[in-house]
Amino acid sequence: MHRRLFSASLLILCALALFASRQGTKFPRSLSQEPTQQDERVRQEREKALNTRRQEDLKRDAGRLLEMASELKQDVDKTNENILSLDVIKKAEQIEKLAKSVKDKMKAQALEPAPSAEPRLERPPLF
């Protein structure tokens, strides 16, 4: 009899523990889901810093592209119609890789909306 009572008590205790563990802590809606003004300000500052960094990277990469293109021109001028250096081909591939990186960064920046502004993607006129 005592074993049955003990077993029943243990079963009820386990069921209560299982039920209690399934209930999650619920926070008020304002604390868990709605961003505060400070959160929004921090997000905008972070976006501004990222955009500034991206712009600096673009300027640096564009300058490097100009240098590499000038070097390529000088190297090509040194060759003739019968000789094409492997260094010239490698330099052209490096320029291509850097140009693609610059293009991708520009696309990412143009497609991201600025804080409290419309996207800045500008297209040339069709006609």
Secondary structure in CASP SS format (residue, H / E / C, confidence):
PFRMAT SS
TARGET T0000
AUTHOR 0000-0000-0000
METHOD secondary structure of the structure
MODEL  1
M C 1.00
H H 1.00
R H 1.00
R H 1.00
L H 1.00
F H 1.00
S H 1.00
A H 1.00
S H 1.00
L H 1.00
L H 1.00
I H 1.00
L H 1.00
C H 1.00
A H 1.00
L H 1.00
A H 1.00
L H 1.00
F H 1.00
A H 1.00
S H 1.00
R H 1.00
Q C 1.00
G C 1.00
T C 1.00
K C 1.00
F C 1.00
P C 1.00
R H 1.00
S H 1.00
L H 1.00
S H 1.00
Q C 1.00
E C 1.00
P C 1.00
T C 1.00
Q H 1.00
Q H 1.00
D H 1.00
E H 1.00
R H 1.00
V H 1.00
R H 1.00
Q H 1.00
E H 1.00
R H 1.00
E H 1.00
K H 1.00
A H 1.00
L H 1.00
N H 1.00
T H 1.00
R H 1.00
R H 1.00
Q H 1.00
E H 1.00
D H 1.00
L H 1.00
K H 1.00
R H 1.00
D H 1.00
A H 1.00
G H 1.00
R H 1.00
L H 1.00
L H 1.00
E H 1.00
M H 1.00
A H 1.00
S H 1.00
E H 1.00
L H 1.00
K H 1.00
Q H 1.00
D H 1.00
V H 1.00
D H 1.00
K H 1.00
T C 1.00
N C 1.00
E C 1.00
N C 1.00
I C 1.00
L C 1.00
S C 1.00
L H 1.00
D H 1.00
V H 1.00
I H 1.00
K H 1.00
K H 1.00
A H 1.00
E H 1.00
Q H 1.00
I H 1.00
E H 1.00
K H 1.00
L H 1.00
A H 1.00
K H 1.00
S H 1.00
V H 1.00
K H 1.00
D H 1.00
K H 1.00
M H 1.00
K H 1.00
A H 1.00
Q H 1.00
A H 1.00
L H 1.00
E C 1.00
P E 1.00
A C 1.00
P C 1.00
S C 1.00
A C 1.00
E C 1.00
P E 1.00
R C 1.00
L C 1.00
E C 1.00
R C 1.00
P C 1.00
P C 1.00
L C 1.00
F C 1.00
END
